[in-house]
Amino acid sequence: MKRENAGRIVRVYRNLRAGPPGKAPVYSVVDAKTGRVIFRAGRVALGEVEFIVRPAGRSRVLKTGRKNVHAFAVGILLGIDPDEKPARADLSRQALDSVTARCDVPVTYNPRVADTFRSPSGHAVRYSLIAILDARGVHVDWPDPAL
């Protein structure tokens, strides 16, 4: 990630069309101001994260059965995997691994189950101090998403 991208407010969503089928997910990182994809990565670290589900997009999925981009994480871009895009990485491998280790609570979203992102206990998750989006899925840093 370019140095000027660090600290930028971005939207991140799982890109179902990018990357080989059956492999680790690829996440598209979109500049929140311009709405343009600035890059794709397999691991993204965000700070001060808000999890958003657009109701109109969710209802369209429920009505048509076809997927569309309507759920994403919005936050401050902290870093991406340095092995993946070394010229663009601003967090070292060690720093990104440390952030990843802190984020051990999985968060999922299924439009057919709920209208929000959910913790394993079923609580709605709308905010997190830090989140990692990687091959494991989305993980946040606090122990009880109900708080």
ZINORSUL-V141666 format. One record per helix or strand of 3 or more residues. SS is the DSSP state (H for helix, E for strand). FROM is the first residue (numbers start at 1). TO is the last residue. Records with the same first field share a line. If there is no record, write none. Layout:
SS: FROM-TO ; FROM-TO
This chain:
H: 3-5 ; 55-64 ; 93-102
E: 9-15 ; 26-31 ; 37-41 ; 44-53 ; 71-80 ; 105-108 ; 117-119 ; 127-134 ; 137-140
